[in-house]
Amino acid sequence: MVSEPSIRDILRHLPPFATDLPDFDTDAAPADPLELFGSWLAEAVRVGVAQPHAMVLSTAGMDATPTARTLLLKDVTAEGLWFASVGDSPKGREIAANPSVALTFYWREQGRQVRVTGEANIGPRAVAELDFLARHPTARANVIAGRQSEPMPEEADVQRAVGAARELVAQHPETVPDDWNAYLVRPETVEFWQASRERDQVRLRYSRTAESWATAVLWP
């Protein structure tokens, strides 16, 4: 009788990247990592990478237990990278206790990964309001009605809460929850990783200095 392959065997025989991969000339990289990030992001959008704005946000509270979740990048400015969330969510509470975070982007169609470390801080209220009001009314109502990551109540209670929130949004469309925050991650390190078929992966790390950025090409 032929035994079924183990998970280890299945994983070891998965094919590598199936498409042509872009080149990464580290000698031509710009001095500012956010400029390179913007270029990579625009290229990912151009070639049709699925959800190129999806990123993993990793946080840790005062007990140092790490947690991670996927959410959406909202903007990139000269200051850093932006996302939005409820301040009373688990991630919001962890950031309040320990603002050190990590962001990870993975664009498998191009064999690219970007890793960012830095501090997340609450940005201007006006930025949070613009983000919230740009959301679909149903999404806004769900945020107002919900208690992120808490156990769901009975279905009837959920429907009542969501219905009341939808009515509030319809009657007062400019409503923004007090704890809806726009967070700015000011990078301290940014690492660009490019897979390659012909040789080992290419890794370029930017580290913030007092006045600019230092770069280093890393071993794979």
C-alpha positions in Angstrom: 0.0 0.0 0.0 1.3 3.4 -1.0 1.4 5.8 2.0 0.1 9.3 1.7 2.7 12.0 1.4 3.4 13.9 4.6 2.8 17.6 4.9 6.6 18.0 4.9 6.9 16.1 1.6 4.1 18.2 0.1 5.8 21.4 1.2 9.2 20.4 -0.1 7.9 19.7 -3.6 5.9 22.9 -4.1 7.1 24.7 -7.2 9.1 27.9 -7.0 7.9 31.2 -8.5 6.0 30.5 -11.7 6.5 33.7 -13.6 9.4 35.9 -14.7 10.7 37.9 -11.8 11.8 41.6 -12.0 15.4 42.5 -11.5 16.6 44.5 -8.5 19.7 46.6 -9.1 20.7 47.7 -5.6 23.3 50.1 -7.0 20.6 52.1 -8.6 18.4 52.2 -5.5 17.4 55.8 -4.4 18.6 57.3 -1.2 15.1 57.4 0.4 13.5 54.0 1.0 10.0 55.4 0.7 10.8 56.5 -2.8 11.8 52.9 -3.7 8.7 51.6 -1.8 6.5 53.9 -3.9 8.1 52.6 -7.1 7.7 49.0 -6.1 4.1 49.6 -5.1 3.2 51.3 -8.3 4.8 48.5 -10.3 2.8 45.9 -8.3 -0.4 47.8 -9.1 0.6 48.0 -12.8 1.3 44.3 -13.3 -1.9 43.3 -11.4 -0.6 42.0 -8.1 -3.5 40.9 -6.0 -4.2 43.4 -3.2 -0.8 45.1 -3.3 -1.9 47.4 -0.4 -2.5 44.5 2.0 0.1 44.3 4.7 0.7 42.4 7.9 0.8 44.6 11.0 2.7 43.1 13.9 2.4 44.5 17.4 3.2 43.6 21.0 1.7 44.9 24.2 3.4 45.5 27.5 3.7 41.7 28.1 5.8 41.5 24.9 3.5 38.8 23.3 3.5 39.4 19.6 0.3 39.5 17.5 -0.2 40.0 13.8 -3.0 40.7 11.4 -3.5 41.7 7.8 -5.0 45.1 7.0 -4.8 47.8 4.3 -2.2 50.5 3.7 -4.0 53.8 3.3 -1.3 56.2 2.2 2.4 56.8 1.8 3.8 60.3 2.5 7.2 61.7 3.2 6.6 61.0 6.9 5.9 57.3 6.5 3.1 54.7 6.0 -0.5 55.1 7.1 -3.3 52.8 8.2 -6.5 53.3 10.1 -8.3 51.5 12.9 -10.3 51.7 16.1 -8.2 52.9 19.0 -10.0 50.5 21.4 -9.2 47.4 19.3 -6.5 45.0 20.4 -4.0 46.5 18.0 -4.9 50.0 19.1 -4.4 49.1 22.8 -1.2 47.4 22.0 0.1 50.4 20.1 -0.9 52.7 22.9 1.2 50.5 25.3 4.1 49.9 22.9 4.2 51.9 19.7 7.0 49.7 18.1 5.5 47.9 15.2 6.5 45.9 12.1 4.8 46.0 8.6 5.3 43.2 6.0 4.2 43.4 2.4 4.5 40.3 0.2 3.9 40.5 -3.6 4.2 36.8 -4.6 3.6 37.5 -8.3 6.8 39.5 -8.4 8.7 37.5 -5.7 9.0 40.6 -3.6 8.8 41.4 0.1 9.1 44.7 2.0 9.6 44.7 5.7 9.3 47.9 7.8 10.0 48.6 11.5 9.2 51.8 13.3 6.8 53.5 15.7 3.1 53.9 15.1 1.6 57.1 16.4 -1.9 58.6 16.0 -2.0 61.2 13.2 -4.1 64.3 12.9 -7.8 64.0 13.6 -8.6 65.4 10.2 -6.8 62.5 8.5 -8.8 60.0 10.5 -12.1 61.8 9.6 -11.2 61.8 5.9 -10.4 58.1 5.9 -13.6 57.2 7.8 -15.9 59.3 5.6 -14.4 57.8 2.5 -15.7 54.4 3.5 -19.0 52.9 2.3 -21.9 53.8 4.5 -22.4 50.1 5.4 -18.8 49.8 6.5 -19.1 52.9 8.6 -22.2 51.6 10.3 -20.5 48.3 11.0 -17.6 50.1 12.7 -20.0 52.2 14.8 -22.1 49.2 15.8 -19.3 46.8 16.4 -16.9 46.0 19.2 -13.8 44.8 17.3 -12.6 41.4 18.4 -15.1 41.0 21.2 -17.5 38.0 21.2 -20.6 38.4 19.0 -23.9 38.8 20.9 -27.1 37.2 19.8 -28.1 37.8 16.1 -31.1 39.8 17.1 -28.9 42.1 19.2 -26.4 42.4 16.3 -29.2 43.4 13.9 -30.6 46.0 16.3 -27.1 47.6 16.8 -26.3 47.6 13.1 -29.7 48.9 12.2 -29.4 51.8 14.7 -25.9 52.6 13.3 -27.2 52.6 9.7 -29.9 55.1 10.7 -27.3 57.2 12.5 -25.1 57.3 9.3 -28.1 58.1 7.1 -29.3 60.9 9.3 -25.8 62.3 10.2 -23.4 61.2 7.4 -20.6 63.2 8.8 -20.5 61.1 12.0 -17.0 59.8 12.8 -16.4 57.7 16.0 -14.2 59.4 18.5 -11.8 56.4 18.7 -11.3 56.1 14.9 -7.6 56.8 14.4 -5.3 57.3 11.5 -1.9 55.8 12.4 1.4 56.9 11.0 4.3 54.4 11.0 7.6 56.4 10.8 10.1 53.9 9.5 13.4 53.1 11.3 14.3 50.3 9.0 13.0 49.2 5.6 14.2 46.0 3.9 13.5 45.1 0.3 13.7 41.5 -0.7 13.7 40.2 -4.3 13.6 36.6 -5.2 15.7 35.4 -8.2 15.8 32.3 -10.3 19.4 32.5 -11.3 21.0 33.3 -8.0 20.2 33.8 -4.3 17.7 36.4 -3.2 18.7 40.1 -3.2 18.2 42.0 0.1 18.7 45.7 0.6 18.2 47.2 4.1 17.8 50.9 4.8 18.5 52.1 8.4 17.6 55.6 9.6 20.5 57.7 10.8 20.5 61.1 12.5 20.3 62.9 9.1 19.4 60.5 6.4 19.6 56.7 5.6 22.3 54.1 5.6 22.0 51.1 3.3 23.5 47.6 3.3 23.1 44.7 1.0 22.5 41.6 3.1 23.3 38.0 2.8 20.2 36.0 1.7 
